[in-house]
């Protein structure tokens, strides 16, 4: 059995090695390392895949969120509603832009923003909502979008963990995640479902004016060289990374299907255990399993993580401290937010290896070690 990785990027690379190596050499030969043709090609191909008018590439997923909020014209003190059960980048950019984060609860089954708790968090200062499609599962977007429309709020989807996932509305309409709000943002960090071999990110929108602003902001606030119309930043997707993403994008559905198949195998291996809850899949969501995350009840989670490590099995806790309890948000009164579901989840979740190259043998070994520990403690 091959050594088990949390994400096996090496084996995935070996399957596309010839294509990737040629693409990299082509970029080196062209020497168009910044804004080369692969950047434009990839942006157009991703827009077609998502069914969205504009894809604006940038340097990473955190920049994507920052540029999106800058393009919306949010001002210091404006409130942005976000879950606390998320990676810190989602809310870090809110604080960076001197906006005010307002933390809301998540659903205990999907791990995503709870629309039922959203409206109570809205105040006259609220300007935007940032739903996070966590672990690859969709936020229940239909009620979120309805609330946003009624209160005239912007919606910025954080799709860093869920590219290729989709949402089905009650009327049967299906949309790709990241394409339903005013702006969608994603990351191409190597471990993502669509990952490059370094840092990368992108914004998506159907709004021509927002697309124009985001392109300018990502390019020092200019649309014509040396003429700067707004304060911007320097955030570009390297040509090398775009060339690699061009190769991987046509395989994204295949990669996601492999993750779904691996999740199905895990589900079967853990089925019926009273102390383990396997990931929920809402009927509206195509879950693409960026992470495979269990909820544990009456289990020594730290002991389990240590046991797995002793057997050569990596595991991760996403996330051990919710954002509203992080020190960086003390000045925003983060600890004052009452989020019992979020706190409950941080004490119970653990993520197992999940990637496109997982084998049945590896999963049987992983599950066996999880069950052996739980059943013997």
ZIKAPE-V540943 format. One record per residue. N is the residue number from 1. D_FIRST is the distance of its C-alpha to the first C-alpha in Angstrom with 1 decimal. Layout:
N:D_FIRST
N:D_FIRST
//
This chain:
1:0.0
2:3.8
3:6.5
4:8.4
5:11.8
6:15.0
7:15.7
8:13.6
9:16.7
10:15.5
11:13.4
12:16.4
13:18.7
14:17.3
15:18.1
16:21.6
17:22.1
18:25.1
19:26.9
20:26.4
21:27.3
22:30.4
23:31.4
24:31.2
25:33.2
26:35.7
27:36.3
28:36.8
29:39.2
30:41.1
31:41.2
32:41.8
33:39.5
34:41.3
35:42.1
36:41.1
37:41.1
38:37.4
39:38.3
40:41.0
41:39.0
42:36.0
43:38.5
44:40.2
45:37.1
46:35.7
47:39.2
48:39.2
49:35.8
50:36.9
51:40.4
52:42.1
53:45.0
54:43.8
55:40.6
56:41.5
57:38.6
58:38.6
59:36.7
60:34.5
61:34.4
62:36.7
63:39.3
64:39.1
65:40.1
66:42.8
67:44.3
68:44.4
69:46.4
70:48.6
71:49.4
72:50.4
73:53.1
74:52.2
75:54.4
76:54.1
77:54.4
78:53.2
79:50.8
80:47.3
81:45.6
82:41.8
83:39.3
84:38.4
85:34.9
86:33.5
87:32.4
88:35.5
89:36.0
90:37.5
91:40.3
92:40.5
93:42.2
94:44.7
95:45.8
96:45.7
97:48.3
98:50.3
99:49.8
100:49.5
101:46.2
102:46.8
103:43.8
104:43.3
105:41.2
106:38.1
107:37.3
108:35.2
109:33.2
110:32.6
111:32.6
112:35.1
113:38.8
114:41.0
115:43.9
116:46.0
117:46.2
118:46.8
119:50.6
120:51.6
121:50.1
122:52.3
123:55.4
124:58.0
125:55.9
126:52.7
127:51.9
128:48.3
129:45.3
130:41.7
131:39.3
132:35.7
133:33.1
134:30.6
135:26.8
136:27.5
137:30.1
138:33.7
139:36.6
140:39.3
141:41.2
142:44.2
143:46.0
144:45.0
145:46.7
146:49.7
147:50.2
148:50.0
149:52.5
150:54.9
151:54.9
152:54.7
153:51.5
154:49.0
155:45.3
156:42.6
157:39.1
158:36.2
159:33.4
160:31.1
161:28.3
162:29.2
163:30.0
164:29.8
165:30.6
166:33.9
167:36.7
168:39.0
169:42.6
170:44.6
171:46.5
172:43.3
173:43.2
174:39.7
175:39.1
176:36.2
177:35.5
178:37.5
179:40.3
180:42.4
181:43.9
182:46.2
183:43.3
184:39.5
185:37.3
186:33.7
187:31.3
188:29.1
189:27.2
190:23.9
191:21.8
192:24.3
193:23.7
194:25.9
195:25.3
196:26.7
197:25.8
198:28.3
199:30.7
200:32.5
201:34.2
202:36.8
203:39.6
204:40.6
205:44.1
206:46.6
207:49.5
208:51.0
209:52.7
210:49.7
211:47.7
212:50.5
213:50.6
214:46.9
215:46.9
216:49.8
217:48.4
218:45.2
219:47.4
220:49.8
221:51.9
222:53.1
223:53.3
224:55.6
225:54.8
226:56.7
227:58.2
228:56.4
229:57.5
230:55.3
231:53.3
232:49.8
233:46.8
234:44.7
235:41.4
236:40.0
237:36.7
238:36.2
239:36.4
240:33.1
241:31.3
242:33.3
243:32.4
244:28.6
245:29.4
246:31.4
247:28.3
248:26.1
249:28.9
250:29.1
251:25.4
252:25.9
253:26.4
254:23.3
255:21.3
256:23.0
257:22.5
258:18.7
259:19.2
260:21.5
261:19.2
262:16.5
263:19.4
264:20.6
265:17.4
266:17.6
267:21.3
268:20.7
269:18.3
270:21.0
271:24.0
272:27.0
273:26.1
274:29.4
275:28.1
276:25.8
277:27.2
278:24.9
279:26.1
280:29.4
281:30.2
282:33.9
283:35.5
284:36.7
285:33.4
286:30.6
287:27.9
288:25.4
289:23.2
290:23.1
291:22.0
292:20.8
293:23.2
294:23.9
295:27.2
296:27.3
297:30.4
298:31.3
299:28.0
300:27.6
301:25.8
302:25.7
303:24.5
304:21.6
305:20.7
306:20.9
307:18.8
308:15.9
309:16.3
310:16.3
311:12.8
312:11.5
313:12.3
314:15.1
315:17.9
316:21.4
317:24.9
318:26.8
319:29.6
320:30.7
321:34.3
322:36.0
323:38.0
324:41.4
325:40.7
326:39.7
327:42.2
328:42.9
329:44.4
330:46.7
331:49.7
332:49.0
333:49.3
334:45.7
335:45.7
336:48.6
337:46.6
338:45.8
339:42.4
340:41.3
341:38.5
342:37.0
343:37.3
344:35.9
345:32.8
346:32.1
347:31.9
348:29.5
349:26.9
350:23.3
351:20.9
352:17.2
353:14.7
354:16.2
355:16.0
356:16.0
357:12.4
358:10.9
359:9.0
360:10.3
361:7.2
362:7.0
363:10.8
364:11.2
365:9.6
366:11.8
367:14.7
368:14.6
369:14.9
370:17.6
371:19.5
372:19.3
373:20.9
374:23.5
375:24.5
376:25.0
377:27.1
//
